[in-house]
Amino acid sequence: MAGRSACALAACTVLAALFVPVSALAGDWLPLSIGNRWEYRGVGGAHQVETITGQTTVRGRTVAVKYYAEGVDAGLENYWYLDPDGSVRLAGFKNPGGLAYAYEPPVRILHAPPVVGIIDLPSAIDVHDLLTDALLFTTFFSYDVAEHVSLTLPAGTFDSWGVGQVITLPSPGLKSGSRLGIDGRTMASSGASIYSLDETDWFSEGTGDVQYRSSELMQLVAFGRPTPVLATSWGTLKRLYR
């Protein structure tokens, strides 16, 4: 009987751990598990769903594939990984217009832990063709944390860190007045300037990018993780109490 009680207690402990609210757990600044899904709504009515669909290799690095399902960026893939310290890096992108870039070194989008201010001075980034690996050009840029702010969004309130710097990239096939961010997203026109130093992305620990600028300002509606599968069936757990 004592053994059965111990098993029941262990089962309860497992179940309690499973039902700890996600908001109560610290996590990655961009959770990259396959199946993670973000849904966004634009302030102008746009809709976007982004999902981690798998992994691939970009210039010898194993990276996560984030796929965009709707709107002006439907069909876009961009490629991400985390440094050992948790910093978020972008390895490249492939958009449905045929543009496919790989960055060497990959661009650090968010330093972990975040600190407001300049962490990385602009440094040389070689831009390669993702498909052929040919060197296309070299550019200079870096992302910096511009603000630490609490954002109230459709999905809830998030302690967030805003980062920004967008560089205009060659963008065949884009509509007049549009440009690309370095992750391949279609950005609203900002006139003739090369750089936009305004915040473009807001990251929250455990959730990732909760707000970002694309063709309009996109705000998080929902974030979903893959459903965990228990090694022990529910029927087996119930039998512990009989």
Backbone as CSV, one residue per row, in Angstrom:
resi,resn,N_x,N_y,N_z,CA_x,CA_y,CA_z,C_x,C_y,C_z
1,MET,0.827,-1.215,0.000,0.000,0.000,0.000,0.858,1.261,0.000
2,ALA,1.959,1.184,0.805,2.848,2.348,0.848,3.463,2.614,-0.507
3,GLY,3.815,1.487,-1.216,4.405,1.650,-2.548,3.442,2.284,-3.517
4,ARG,2.149,1.844,-3.386,1.140,2.412,-4.282,0.935,3.904,-4.009
5,SER,0.941,4.275,-2.731,0.792,5.696,-2.376,1.948,6.524,-2.906
6,ALA,3.154,5.936,-2.841,4.327,6.649,-3.353,4.213,6.867,-4.851
7,CYS,3.702,5.832,-5.557,3.530,5.966,-7.013,2.495,7.034,-7.336
8,ALA,1.402,7.027,-6.555,0.359,8.032,-6.790,0.899,9.429,-6.573
9,LEU,1.715,9.608,-5.512,2.310,10.915,-5.241,3.219,11.341,-6.373
10,ALA,3.990,10.383,-6.886,4.883,10.705,-8.012,4.083,11.119,-9.232
11,ALA,2.960,10.400,-9.477,2.115,10.736,-10.626,1.553,12.133,-10.489
12,CYS,1.098,12.471,-9.258,0.562,13.823,-9.027,1.629,14.882,-9.260
13,THR,2.871,14.558,-8.841,3.968,15.507,-9.028,4.208,15.762,-10.507
14,VAL,4.181,14.670,-11.320,4.366,14.808,-12.771,3.268,15.672,-13.365
15,LEU,2.005,15.378,-12.985,0.888,16.140,-13.534,0.949,17.601,-13.112
16,ALA,1.334,17.861,-11.874,1.451,19.244,-11.406,2.479,20.002,-12.212
17,ALA,3.593,19.337,-12.541,4.635,19.986,-13.337,4.129,20.329,-14.721
18,LEU,3.289,19.427,-15.296,2.782,19.671,-16.634,1.854,20.871,-16.689
19,PHE,1.166,21.156,-15.574,0.171,22.213,-15.582,0.669,23.518,-14.980
20,VAL,1.981,23.658,-14.793,2.533,24.958,-14.406,2.297,25.933,-15.557
21,PRO,1.705,27.096,-15.325,1.454,28.034,-16.417,2.741,28.397,-17.151
22,VAL,2.637,28.519,-18.469,3.805,28.868,-19.275,4.404,30.189,-18.811
23,SER,3.536,31.129,-18.420,4.017,32.458,-18.021,4.886,32.397,-16.769
24,ALA,4.783,31.293,-16.009,5.552,31.201,-14.773,6.937,30.606,-14.986
25,LEU,7.214,30.163,-16.200,8.482,29.509,-16.488,9.381,30.426,-17.298
26,ALA,10.652,30.504,-16.927,11.614,31.218,-17.760,11.837,30.397,-19.018
27,GLY,12.233,31.033,-20.095,12.420,30.292,-21.333,13.329,31.023,-22.287
28,ASP,13.430,30.475,-23.478,14.265,31.056,-24.511,13.670,32.384,-24.995
29,TRP,14.547,33.235,-25.486,14.092,34.512,-26.041,13.444,34.327,-27.405
30,LEU,13.687,33.195,-28.063,12.946,32.801,-29.252,12.805,31.277,-29.202
31,PRO,11.700,30.765,-28.675,11.540,29.316,-28.528,11.490,28.634,-29.905
32,LEU,12.398,27.719,-30.153,12.581,27.164,-31.494,12.212,25.687,-31.601
33,SER,11.434,25.166,-30.647,10.993,23.777,-30.749,10.065,23.624,-31.953
34,ILE,10.204,22.503,-32.661,9.349,22.240,-33.818,7.890,22.201,-33.366
35,GLY,7.041,22.915,-34.082,5.626,23.006,-33.750,5.239,24.281,-33.044
36,ASN,6.202,25.019,-32.506,5.865,26.312,-31.897,5.203,27.210,-32.932
37,ARG,4.168,27.926,-32.501,3.320,28.665,-33.445,2.944,30.020,-32.850
38,TRP,3.135,31.075,-33.642,2.765,32.433,-33.252,1.685,32.941,-34.207
39,GLU,0.657,33.565,-33.660,-0.380,34.187,-34.485,-0.399,35.679,-34.187
40,TYR,-0.421,36.493,-35.245,-0.365,37.941,-35.097,-1.532,38.599,-35.848
41,ARG,-1.924,39.761,-35.338,-2.884,40.609,-36.026,-2.271,41.986,-36.204
42,GLY,-2.398,42.534,-37.400,-1.856,43.853,-37.672,-2.800,44.956,-37.242
43,VAL,-2.238,46.126,-36.918,-3.080,47.244,-36.503,-3.956,47.728,-37.654
44,GLY,-3.588,47.348,-38.885,-4.395,47.709,-40.042,-5.261,46.574,-40.544
45,GLY,-5.273,45.444,-39.807,-6.150,44.340,-40.182,-5.452,43.125,-40.782
46,ALA,-4.142,43.182,-40.992,-3.426,42.036,-41.550,-3.408,40.876,-40.560
47,HIS,-3.151,39.687,-41.061,-3.100,38.490,-40.211,-1.894,37.671,-40.631
48,GLN,-1.214,37.072,-39.635,-0.038,36.251,-39.946,0.051,35.101,-38.950
49,VAL,0.436,33.930,-39.443,0.732,32.771,-38.601,2.143,32.306,-38.946
50,GLU,2.986,32.158,-37.917,4.374,31.724,-38.106,4.593,30.458,-37.283
51,THR,5.241,29.465,-37.893,5.406,28.166,-37.253,6.825,27.656,-37.446
52,ILE,7.396,27.065,-36.399,8.672,26.366,-36.542,8.374,25.001,-37.152
53,THR,8.751,24.811,-38.410,8.349,23.621,-39.155,9.416,22.532,-39.184
54,GLY,10.629,22.852,-38.787,11.686,21.840,-38.823,13.048,22.481,-38.684
55,GLN,14.057,21.751,-39.120,15.431,22.234,-39.092,16.060,22.061,-40.473
56,THR,17.078,22.871,-40.728,17.857,22.739,-41.951,19.284,23.171,-41.641
57,THR,20.137,23.133,-42.648,21.528,23.546,-42.485,21.794,24.768,-43.340
58,VAL,22.334,25.810,-42.733,22.726,27.024,-43.450,24.197,27.279,-43.160
59,ARG,25.026,27.186,-44.184,26.466,27.390,-44.081,27.083,26.561,-42.945
60,GLY,26.657,25.297,-42.868,27.237,24.363,-41.920,26.633,24.386,-40.528
61,ARG,25.643,25.267,-40.288,25.013,25.366,-38.977,23.608,24.777,-39.028
62,THR,23.230,24.044,-37.994,21.867,23.542,-37.882,20.988,24.654,-37.330
63,VAL,19.939,24.986,-38.066,19.089,26.115,-37.705,17.626,25.687,-37.750
64,ALA,16.784,26.434,-37.040,15.339,26.208,-37.056,14.721,26.988,-38.209
65,VAL,13.711,26.392,-38.835,12.995,27.023,-39.947,11.696,27.615,-39.427
66,LYS,11.544,28.934,-39.576,10.274,29.590,-39.248,9.556,29.907,-40.551
67,TYR,8.321,29.420,-40.670,7.542,29.561,-41.908,6.371,30.513,-41.691
68,TYR,6.149,31.420,-42.669,5.077,32.411,-42.616,3.951,31.958,-43.550
69,ALA,2.726,31.915,-43.020,1.642,31.272,-43.758,0.699,32.230,-44.478
70,GLU,0.655,33.505,-44.095,-0.392,34.378,-44.617,0.148,35.751,-44.998
71,GLY,-0.727,36.545,-45.610,-0.434,37.951,-45.868,0.656,38.184,-46.895
72,VAL,1.265,39.375,-46.835,2.255,39.767,-47.833,3.506,38.899,-47.760
73,ASP,3.739,38.244,-46.621,4.936,37.416,-46.469,4.641,35.917,-46.548
74,ALA,3.472,35.546,-47.048,3.129,34.133,-47.158,4.186,33.396,-47.980
75,GLY,4.679,32.291,-47.442,5.703,31.508,-48.122,7.124,31.831,-47.698
76,LEU,7.306,32.904,-46.909,8.636,33.261,-46.420,9.135,32.224,-45.419
77,GLU,10.419,31.883,-45.503,11.107,31.134,-44.470,12.284,31.962,-43.982
78,ASN,12.492,31.995,-42.662,13.768,32.508,-42.175,14.347,31.529,-41.162
79,TYR,15.655,31.653,-40.907,16.423,30.587,-40.266,17.126,31.124,-39.025
80,TRP,16.893,30.441,-37.877,17.272,30.966,-36.577,18.006,29.932,-35.738
81,TYR,18.858,30.404,-34.837,19.396,29.539,-33.802,19.769,30.402,-32.596
82,LEU,20.032,29.730,-31.477,20.392,30.408,-30.241,21.835,30.108,-29.892
83,ASP,22.580,31.153,-29.507,23.923,30.951,-28.966,23.837,30.220,-27.623
84,PRO,24.944,29.662,-27.149,24.932,29.032,-25.825,24.454,29.959,-24.711
85,ASP,24.685,31.274,-24.843,24.218,32.203,-23.812,22.757,32.616,-23.994
86,GLY,22.091,32.091,-25.050,20.696,32.409,-25.295,20.454,33.523,-26.282
87,SER,21.515,34.161,-26.778,21.344,35.226,-27.768,20.693,34.678,-29.036
88,VAL,19.852,35.510,-29.650,19.087,35.110,-30.835,19.848,35.518,-32.090
89,ARG,20.072,34.555,-32.986,20.801,34.847,-34.230,19.983,34.444,-35.458
90,LEU,20.102,35.274,-36.481,19.458,35.049,-37.772,20.508,34.589,-38.774
91,ALA,20.287,33.413,-39.383,21.255,32.861,-40.329,20.925,33.195,-41.780
92,GLY,19.675,33.562,-42.054,19.317,33.891,-43.421,17.826,33.768,-43.650
93,PHE,17.418,33.844,-44.922,15.997,33.726,-45.260,15.858,33.315,-46.725
94,LYS,14.660,32.858,-47.050,14.272,32.585,-48.447,12.841,33.053,-48.605
95,ASN,12.611,33.997,-49.533,11.247,34.496,-49.686,10.629,33.998,-50.990
96,PRO,9.297,34.057,-51.102,8.636,33.497,-52.279,8.946,34.247,-53.562
97,GLY,9.527,35.448,-53.449,9.913,36.192,-54.648,11.204,35.698,-55.265
98,GLY,11.863,34.721,-54.632,13.074,34.141,-55.203,14.354,34.620,-54.573
99,LEU,14.262,35.551,-53.616,15.461,36.043,-52.960,15.813,35.120,-51.796
100,ALA,17.077,34.698,-51.718,17.498,33.757,-50.673,18.901,34.138,-50.221
101,TYR,19.030,34.612,-48.986,20.302,35.091,-48.459,20.742,34.255,-47.255
102,ALA,22.046,34.116,-47.113,22.649,33.526,-45.915,23.701,34.497,-45.411
103,TYR,23.753,34.676,-44.083,24.646,35.661,-43.483,25.832,34.988,-42.802
104,GLU,27.011,35.588,-43.043,28.232,35.090,-42.401,29.029,36.268,-41.849
105,PRO,29.161,36.391,-40.519,28.524,35.517,-39.530,27.025,35.808,-39.431
106,PRO,26.247,34.873,-38.867,24.834,35.158,-38.640,24.665,36.409,-37.772
107,VAL,23.573,37.101,-37.996,23.337,38.386,-37.329,22.752,38.153,-35.937
108,ARG,23.382,38.755,-34.937,22.813,38.674,-33.593,21.700,39.711,-33.479
109,ILE,20.463,39.222,-33.387,19.290,40.098,-33.328,19.039,40.575,-31.904
110,LEU,19.254,39.685,-30.927,19.025,40.055,-29.531,20.113,39.434,-28.674
111,HIS,20.813,40.282,-27.917,21.826,39.808,-26.976,21.131,39.334,-25.700
112,ALA,21.549,38.192,-25.178,20.970,37.678,-23.932,22.034,37.623,-22.837
113,PRO,21.684,38.145,-21.626,20.438,38.849,-21.318,20.422,40.229,-21.963
114,PRO,19.241,40.736,-22.321,19.183,42.031,-23.003,19.634,43.179,-22.113
115,VAL,20.274,44.150,-22.723,20.691,45.381,-22.050,20.376,46.533,-22.991
116,VAL,19.705,47.554,-22.481,19.401,48.703,-23.328,20.695,49.423,-23.677
117,GLY,20.881,49.671,-24.961,22.073,50.373,-25.430,22.785,49.581,-26.506
118,ILE,23.898,50.120,-26.950,24.658,49.502,-28.039,25.564,48.422,-27.470
119,ILE,25.386,47.200,-27.928,26.219,46.071,-27.521,27.249,45.755,-28.602
120,ASP,26.775,45.686,-29.834,27.649,45.367,-30.960,27.777,46.585,-31.869
121,LEU,28.995,47.017,-32.126,29.193,48.026,-33.156,28.954,47.385,-34.520
122,PRO,28.477,48.179,-35.502,28.269,47.593,-36.824,29.526,46.892,-37.322
123,SER,29.366,45.666,-37.786,30.503,44.879,-38.255,30.183,44.291,-39.616
124,ALA,31.216,43.857,-40.294,31.047,43.349,-41.655,30.283,42.037,-41.654
125,ILE,29.271,41.969,-42.501,28.483,40.756,-42.701,28.565,40.403,-44.187
126,ASP,29.060,39.210,-44.482,29.061,38.722,-45.864,27.696,38.113,-46.176
127,VAL,27.097,38.565,-47.262,25.792,38.057,-47.682,26.007,37.103,-48.846
128,HIS,25.642,35.834,-48.631,25.801,34.783,-49.638,24.451,34.412,-50.233
129,ASP,24.475,33.918,-51.449,23.294,33.287,-52.014,23.045,31.998,-51.234
130,LEU,21.857,31.858,-50.667,21.557,30.697,-49.838,21.649,29.394,-50.621
131,LEU,21.309,29.435,-51.910,21.231,28.213,-52.703,22.571,27.816,-53.317
132,THR,23.373,28.801,-53.727,24.644,28.492,-54.394,25.859,28.747,-53.518
133,ASP,25.674,29.473,-52.436,26.722,29.899,-51.502,27.656,30.944,-52.099
134,ALA,27.333,31.469,-53.274,28.156,32.530,-53.858,28.086,33.790,-53.001
135,LEU,29.242,34.469,-52.828,29.268,35.731,-52.089,28.662,36.817,-52.972
136,LEU,27.600,37.468,-52.474,26.903,38.483,-53.244,27.408,39.882,-52.939
137,PHE,27.537,40.211,-51.661,28.054,41.520,-51.262,28.352,41.482,-49.773
138,THR,29.011,42.532,-49.291,29.302,42.684,-47.865,28.656,43.973,-47.388
139,THR,28.041,43.900,-46.205,27.391,45.085,-45.658,27.756,45.215,-44.188
140,PHE,27.328,46.301,-43.566,27.640,46.561,-42.156,26.358,46.930,-41.422
141,PHE,26.039,46.197,-40.378,24.924,46.582,-39.534,24.927,45.736,-38.267
142,SER,24.149,46.177,-37.283,23.955,45.409,-36.062,22.606,45.792,-35.470
143,TYR,22.086,44.928,-34.631,20.852,45.214,-33.898,21.189,45.634,-32.478
144,ASP,20.486,46.630,-31.975,20.693,47.119,-30.616,19.364,47.168,-29.888
145,VAL,19.403,47.042,-28.564,18.198,47.143,-27.740,17.922,48.611,-27.472
146,ALA,16.776,49.076,-27.926,16.444,50.495,-27.794,15.580,50.797,-26.583
147,GLU,14.796,49.784,-26.119,13.919,50.065,-24.992,13.537,48.785,-24.256
148,HIS,13.189,48.958,-22.987,12.637,47.906,-22.140,11.269,48.392,-21.710
149,VAL,10.214,47.679,-22.122,8.873,48.218,-21.974,7.884,47.087,-21.708
150,SER,6.792,47.420,-21.026,5.687,46.490,-20.849,4.673,46.744,-21.965
151,LEU,4.381,45.701,-22.764,3.451,45.834,-23.879,2.157,45.102,-23.569
152,THR,1.032,45.794,-23.719,-0.268,45.156,-23.592,-0.795,44.885,-24.995
153,LEU,-0.907,43.585,-25.324,-1.242,43.134,-26.661,-2.480,42.248,-26.601
154,PRO,-3.038,41.866,-27.739,-4.208,40.966,-27.700,-3.956,39.673,-26.930
155,ALA,-2.703,39.173,-26.935,-2.389,37.923,-26.235,-2.106,38.118,-24.757
156,GLY,-2.022,39.365,-24.283,-1.718,39.614,-22.872,-0.693,40.711,-22.716
157,THR,-0.157,40.843,-21.511,0.842,41.855,-21.209,2.211,41.188,-21.099
158,PHE,3.210,41.762,-21.776,4.520,41.132,-21.878,5.619,42.122,-21.498
159,ASP,6.532,41.649,-20.654,7.763,42.378,-20.366,8.662,42.221,-21.586
160,SER,8.938,43.296,-22.294,9.508,43.199,-23.635,10.729,44.094,-23.826
161,TRP,11.566,43.678,-24.748,12.775,44.414,-25.115,12.706,44.719,-26.608
162,GLY,12.688,46.015,-26.931,12.576,46.421,-28.327,13.932,46.572,-28.977
163,VAL,14.107,45.922,-30.125,15.362,46.010,-30.860,15.091,46.582,-32.244
164,GLY,16.124,47.143,-32.846,15.903,47.705,-34.165,17.150,48.034,-34.925
165,GLN,17.074,47.800,-36.171,17.856,48.356,-37.256,17.519,47.550,-38.486
166,VAL,17.030,48.229,-39.476,16.682,47.568,-40.726,17.535,48.162,-41.814
167,ILE,18.095,47.314,-42.651,18.874,47.794,-43.785,18.143,47.444,-45.065
168,THR,18.113,48.370,-45.990,17.496,48.101,-47.275,18.333,47.071,-48.029
169,LEU,17.686,46.030,-48.522,18.369,44.995,-49.293,17.819,44.985,-50.716
170,PRO,18.609,44.501,-51.684,18.055,44.347,-53.035,16.792,43.507,-52.975
171,SER,15.721,43.983,-53.575,14.433,43.328,-53.379,13.630,43.255,-54.665
172,PRO,14.068,42.444,-55.645,13.315,42.314,-56.885,11.928,41.751,-56.614
173,GLY,10.948,42.261,-57.336,9.605,41.740,-57.201,8.769,42.407,-56.124
174,LEU,9.355,43.280,-55.317,8.573,43.967,-54.295,7.767,45.097,-54.920
175,LYS,6.634,45.400,-54.313,5.830,46.515,-54.764,6.587,47.822,-54.564
176,SER,6.278,48.787,-55.400,6.889,50.103,-55.270,6.575,50.671,-53.890
177,GLY,7.590,51.253,-53.244,7.397,51.827,-51.917,7.614,50.841,-50.801
178,SER,8.017,49.588,-51.122,8.282,48.578,-50.110,9.774,48.299,-50.036
179,ARG,10.186,47.587,-49.000,11.566,47.162,-48.838,11.568,45.886,-48.010
180,LEU,12.733,45.298,-47.864,12.864,44.083,-47.074,13.653,44.347,-45.811
181,GLY,13.221,43.715,-44.712,14.069,43.617,-43.542,15.079,42.512,-43.774
182,ILE,16.078,42.399,-42.905,17.127,41.412,-43.143,16.649,39.985,-42.923
183,ASP,15.449,39.814,-42.335,14.883,38.474,-42.198,13.949,38.126,-43.345
184,GLY,13.868,39.010,-44.356,13.054,38.755,-45.532,11.645,39.294,-45.452
185,ARG,11.235,39.864,-44.311,9.885,40.409,-44.211,9.734,41.650,-45.074
186,THR,8.531,41.832,-45.608,8.213,43.042,-46.345,7.978,44.172,-45.362
187,MET,8.700,45.262,-45.550,8.597,46.402,-44.639,7.916,47.565,-45.337
188,ALA,7.220,48.389,-44.563,6.652,49.612,-45.107,7.777,50.547,-45.522
189,SER,7.520,51.356,-46.514,8.527,52.296,-46.997,8.894,53.295,-45.915
190,SER,10.196,53.662,-45.882,10.615,54.699,-44.932,11.327,55.835,-45.663
191,GLY,10.990,56.022,-46.918,11.646,57.079,-47.668,12.975,56.609,-48.224
192,ALA,13.911,57.526,-48.349,15.165,57.231,-49.030,16.278,56.784,-48.091
193,SER,16.063,56.854,-46.779,17.157,56.528,-45.866,17.496,55.041,-45.920
194,ILE,18.770,54.703,-45.700,19.210,53.308,-45.732,18.817,52.598,-44.453
195,TYR,18.995,53.265,-43.322,18.774,52.608,-42.040,17.515,53.132,-41.364
196,SER,16.820,52.239,-40.680,15.753,52.631,-39.775,16.203,52.260,-38.377
197,LEU,16.368,53.245,-37.514,16.864,52.980,-36.169,15.727,52.806,-35.173
198,ASP,14.482,52.888,-35.643,13.352,52.631,-34.776,13.286,51.142,-34.449
199,GLU,12.587,50.826,-33.362,12.418,49.414,-33.008,11.630,48.691,-34.109
200,THR,12.072,47.494,-34.410,11.376,46.678,-35.403,10.814,45.403,-34.805
201,ASP,11.358,44.952,-33.659,10.920,43.709,-33.012,10.974,43.890,-31.504
202,TRP,9.996,43.268,-30.817,9.961,43.289,-29.355,9.932,41.844,-28.853
203,PHE,10.953,41.463,-28.082,11.090,40.090,-27.605,10.726,40.004,-26.127
204,SER,10.047,38.910,-25.771,9.719,38.620,-24.385,10.205,37.215,-24.060
205,GLU,10.858,37.062,-22.915,11.449,35.768,-22.563,10.366,34.697,-22.440
206,GLY,10.614,33.566,-23.071,9.691,32.449,-23.040,8.667,32.448,-24.148
207,THR,8.504,33.588,-24.836,7.510,33.700,-25.909,8.143,34.063,-27.241
208,GLY,9.176,34.889,-27.208,9.823,35.299,-28.450,9.347,36.648,-28.922
209,ASP,9.151,36.788,-30.217,8.809,38.055,-30.848,7.318,38.325,-30.640
210,VAL,6.987,39.239,-29.724,5.580,39.480,-29.399,4.982,40.617,-30.221
211,GLN,5.825,41.420,-30.826,5.366,42.514,-31.676,6.468,42.829,-32.662
212,TYR,6.082,43.110,-33.923,7.111,43.470,-34.898,6.511,44.327,-36.004
213,ARG,7.397,45.046,-36.668,6.985,45.857,-37.809,7.227,45.065,-39.087
214,SER,6.211,45.030,-39.923,6.326,44.443,-41.255,5.692,45.456,-42.197
215,SER,4.769,45.021,-43.034,4.035,45.990,-43.844,3.182,46.890,-42.948
216,GLU,2.900,46.404,-41.721,2.267,47.203,-40.680,2.733,46.651,-39.336
217,LEU,2.322,47.277,-38.237,2.713,46.799,-36.918,1.903,45.552,-36.583
218,MET,2.582,44.436,-36.334,1.942,43.157,-36.052,2.045,42.853,-34.553
219,GLN,0.914,42.466,-33.953,0.865,42.225,-32.509,0.393,40.803,-32.228
220,LEU,0.996,40.188,-31.207,0.726,38.785,-30.897,-0.705,38.584,-30.424
221,VAL,-1.372,37.602,-31.042,-2.715,37.190,-30.648,-2.651,35.915,-29.811
222,ALA,-1.751,34.988,-30.209,-1.646,33.711,-29.491,-0.291,33.094,-29.771
223,PHE,0.204,32.351,-28.774,1.438,31.584,-28.920,1.170,30.176,-28.431
224,GLY,1.481,29.172,-29.252,1.219,27.787,-28.887,2.465,26.943,-28.968
225,ARG,2.597,26.023,-28.003,3.690,25.065,-27.989,3.153,23.694,-28.372
226,PRO,4.027,22.788,-28.850,3.577,21.423,-29.134,3.009,20.777,-27.874
227,THR,1.943,19.984,-28.034,1.334,19.298,-26.898,2.235,18.174,-26.412
228,PRO,2.618,18.155,-25.107,3.487,17.077,-24.619,2.756,15.745,-24.601
229,VAL,3.491,14.678,-24.848,2.934,13.333,-24.827,3.503,12.606,-23.626
230,LEU,2.617,12.107,-22.748,3.056,11.392,-21.569,3.478,9.978,-21.913
231,ALA,4.575,9.534,-21.322,5.024,8.164,-21.540,4.078,7.178,-20.875
232,THR,3.391,7.589,-19.791,2.446,6.741,-19.084,1.029,7.123,-19.485
233,SER,0.204,6.143,-19.819,-1.156,6.429,-20.247,-1.995,6.924,-19.077
234,TRP,-3.089,7.611,-19.398,-3.991,8.106,-18.365,-4.627,6.942,-17.600
235,GLY,-4.925,5.847,-18.317,-5.489,4.681,-17.656,-4.551,4.102,-16.617
236,THR,-3.247,4.084,-16.924,-2.261,3.574,-15.952,-2.229,4.457,-14.723
237,LEU,-2.305,5.783,-14.910,-2.302,6.688,-13.768,-3.539,6.488,-12.896
238,LYS,-4.704,6.272,-13.512,-5.918,6.073,-12.720,-5.835,4.805,-11.883
239,ARG,-5.194,3.767,-12.423,-5.112,2.506,-11.693,-4.274,2.626,-10.413
240,LEU,-3.428,3.664,-10.337,-2.629,3.864,-9.136,-3.491,4.180,-7.917
241,TYR,-4.717,4.684,-8.158,-5.582,5.102,-7.045,-6.557,4.010,-6.612
242,ARG,-6.585,2.865,-7.316,-7.549,1.812,-6.989,-7.045,0.910,-5.862
